[in-house]
Amino acid sequence: MKTDDIKNLRIGVIGGGFAGATAGLALSQIGAQVKVYEQAKQVGEVGAGIGLRPATVKLFKRLGVFPAIEAVTSPSDYFEILDEKGNVITREQWPHLEEDGQRHNTRMIHRHDFVVALTGQLPEGVLQLGHRAVEITDNGDSATVKFDNGVEETFDILVGADGIKSRVRALWSDSQPVPANAHAYRAVIDGSEGEGMLVDDNLRLYLQGETGRMIYFLPLRHRGPNGQISFDITVPHPDTTWNPQVPKEEVLEMLKDFDPRLLSIVEKLDWDKVNQRAAADLDPQDKWNSDAVVLIGDAAHAMLHHQGQGANSAVLDAGALADALTDPANETVAEALNAYTAERQGPVQELQRISRESWNAESAGKTAFPEKESIDY
Ligand SMILES: Cc1cc2nc3c(=O)[nH]c(=O)nc-3n(C[C@H](O)[C@H](O)[C@H](O)COP(=O)(O)OP(=O)(O)OC[C@H]3O[C@@H](n4cnc5c(N)ncnc54)[C@H](O)[C@@H]3O)c2cc1C
């Protein structure tokens, strides 16, 4: 689209998570009039860590926000998969991108720091907190949103970045989250409580192949004087309640064959502060956009967390949407939204498929990165 046309575009982004915040940045940088509407009254995220992949890091460099991200991350060398006793099954260097003499590494970050760093880089006035979209109308060449605080706005483009239970997606899809019959119990602990296991910046997955029980041990050594550890227990569980309440004793029993140091960490966890969540994803969605409304992030393609690609994909969607709008080959908004979907849908749906396969002893023995053939890091 032409620069002048982009300048006149009014874009509303629903959701101020990783997808929405990055969209706010990328779309305001191409000159559009952007507002990001987040239902929460303040910016925040659950206490857990994630790995930012090289393509995400590269995009943040392009958007000029890398210094803010760099300040709250540690670069990591490899991802290691071990059995439950701690015997190494696979150790593989993170895929990395090298371009124009620059190397983009995988970096470990706390989710809260991530969303705070991103939203902190948004131009003044872009982020509108305390706005919950409650009614959305697709008018064909625009979209109108009513918020729970009485505000009503009409946009040339409405971006649904409102997560797995997206209200925007409901314009055309009745898809609901698909339970994975598994739970994730997540906590961030001080490095001093890590039983001496916080030794470097590398992600370790302890996997009991035959039961599918696992612990993701993700170092956040840049946090606090002792560093911190994001400790994520994922286990098969038939209870699909969104926020289950499983007692610590039950979890300890499930993990009883794990390395005693890991068990000791679990024993010492303040269980009231552990974030419990039933794992769920979405079936692949055929439709990601109309002529004026488009989905990004989990709203379009929520995936299970086993490949650590959900937030990364959400960020890359936002960059791809901005690229599609500035591409001169796309003369109209509708063409740009179609081009965005055409670019992102295939690779991301492949990530959804691979993530659903989770881990077992056989797959873990082959590679730590089964997705590497499907995406350009
Ligand atoms: C256990 C677990 C571990 C994970 N680990 C990783 C990992 O290691 N790496 C990785 O890349 N990904 C990981 N993910 C996936 C990642 O969390 C998601 O893919 C990511 O959060 C998606 O970002 P998003 O912005 O699309 O959606 P969300 O993070 O869900 O953000 C949506 C935002 O929209 C707001 N919102 C919702 N409805 C409305 C409304 N009506 N009006 C206004 N605002 C609204 C919400 O408040 C929220 O702020 C993990 C997920 C889980 C559950």
The ligand as a MOL file (V3000), in Angstrom:
LIG
                    3D

  0  0  0     0  0            999 V3000
M  V30 BEGIN CTAB
M  V30 COUNTS 53 58 0 0 0
M  V30 BEGIN ATOM
M  V30 1 C 2.2820 -23.4260 30.0160 0
M  V30 2 C 2.6370 -22.5750 28.8340 0
M  V30 3 C 3.9680 -22.4210 28.4700 0
M  V30 4 C 4.3110 -21.6710 27.3420 0
M  V30 5 N 5.6200 -21.5560 26.9850 0
M  V30 6 C 5.9410 -20.8600 25.8730 0
M  V30 7 C 7.3070 -20.7170 25.4720 0
M  V30 8 O 8.2280 -21.2080 26.1110 0
M  V30 9 N 7.5750 -20.0200 24.3320 0
M  V30 10 C 6.5780 -19.4450 23.5850 0
M  V30 11 O 6.8890 -18.8300 22.5420 0
M  V30 12 N 5.2950 -19.5580 23.9270 0
M  V30 13 C 4.9520 -20.2470 25.0530 0
M  V30 14 N 3.6450 -20.3580 25.4120 0
M  V30 15 C 2.6090 -19.8040 24.5350 0
M  V30 16 C 2.4280 -18.3320 24.7680 0
M  V30 17 O 2.1240 -18.0760 26.1110 0
M  V30 18 C 1.3050 -17.8100 23.9000 0
M  V30 19 O 1.4340 -18.2860 22.5920 0
M  V30 20 C 1.3350 -16.2960 23.8850 0
M  V30 21 O 1.0420 -15.8040 25.1660 0
M  V30 22 C 0.3340 -15.7590 22.8740 0
M  V30 23 O 0.3680 -14.3610 22.8960 0
M  V30 24 P -0.8960 -13.5390 22.4270 0
M  V30 25 O -0.5320 -12.1140 22.6090 0
M  V30 26 O -1.3450 -14.0230 21.0990 0
M  V30 27 O -2.0610 -13.9640 23.4410 0
M  V30 28 P -2.1530 -13.7400 25.0030 0
M  V30 29 O -0.8280 -13.8240 25.6300 0
M  V30 30 O -3.2210 -14.6620 25.4740 0
M  V30 31 O -2.6420 -12.2370 25.1370 0
M  V30 32 C -3.9680 -11.8800 24.8140 0
M  V30 33 C -4.2570 -10.5340 25.4840 0
M  V30 34 O -5.5490 -10.1040 25.0870 0
M  V30 35 C -6.2390 -9.6080 26.2110 0
M  V30 36 N -7.6690 -9.7780 25.9180 0
M  V30 37 C -8.3670 -10.9350 25.7890 0
M  V30 38 N -9.6530 -10.6760 25.5020 0
M  V30 39 C -9.7710 -9.3230 25.4380 0
M  V30 40 C -10.8710 -8.4450 25.1660 0
M  V30 41 N -12.1070 -8.9160 24.9090 0
M  V30 42 N -10.6390 -7.1050 25.1670 0
M  V30 43 C -9.3940 -6.6070 25.4250 0
M  V30 44 N -8.3250 -7.3920 25.7070 0
M  V30 45 C -8.5140 -8.7450 25.6930 0
M  V30 46 C -5.7540 -10.4830 27.3590 0
M  V30 47 O -5.9520 -9.8540 28.6060 0
M  V30 48 C -4.2740 -10.6300 27.0160 0
M  V30 49 O -3.4840 -9.6020 27.5430 0
M  V30 50 C 3.2890 -21.0800 26.5580 0
M  V30 51 C 1.9480 -21.1960 26.9380 0
M  V30 52 C 1.6250 -21.9420 28.0580 0
M  V30 53 C 0.1700 -22.0650 28.4440 0
M  V30 END ATOM
M  V30 BEGIN BOND
M  V30 1 1 1 2
M  V30 2 1 2 3
M  V30 3 2 2 52
M  V30 4 2 3 4
M  V30 5 1 4 5
M  V30 6 1 4 50
M  V30 7 2 5 6
M  V30 8 1 6 7
M  V30 9 1 6 13
M  V30 10 2 7 8
M  V30 11 1 7 9
M  V30 12 1 9 10
M  V30 13 2 10 11
M  V30 14 1 10 12
M  V30 15 2 12 13
M  V30 16 1 13 14
M  V30 17 1 14 15
M  V30 18 1 14 50
M  V30 19 1 15 16
M  V30 20 1 16 17
M  V30 21 1 16 18
M  V30 22 1 18 19
M  V30 23 1 18 20
M  V30 24 1 20 21
M  V30 25 1 20 22
M  V30 26 1 22 23
M  V30 27 1 23 24
M  V30 28 2 24 25
M  V30 29 1 24 26
M  V30 30 1 24 27
M  V30 31 1 27 28
M  V30 32 2 28 29
M  V30 33 1 28 30
M  V30 34 1 28 31
M  V30 35 1 31 32
M  V30 36 1 32 33
M  V30 37 1 33 34
M  V30 38 1 33 48
M  V30 39 1 34 35
M  V30 40 1 35 36
M  V30 41 1 35 46
M  V30 42 1 36 37
M  V30 43 1 36 45
M  V30 44 2 37 38
M  V30 45 1 38 39
M  V30 46 1 39 40
M  V30 47 2 39 45
M  V30 48 1 40 41
M  V30 49 2 40 42
M  V30 50 1 42 43
M  V30 51 2 43 44
M  V30 52 1 44 45
M  V30 53 1 46 47
M  V30 54 1 46 48
M  V30 55 1 48 49
M  V30 56 2 50 51
M  V30 57 1 51 52
M  V30 58 1 52 53
M  V30 END BOND
M  V30 END CTAB
M  END
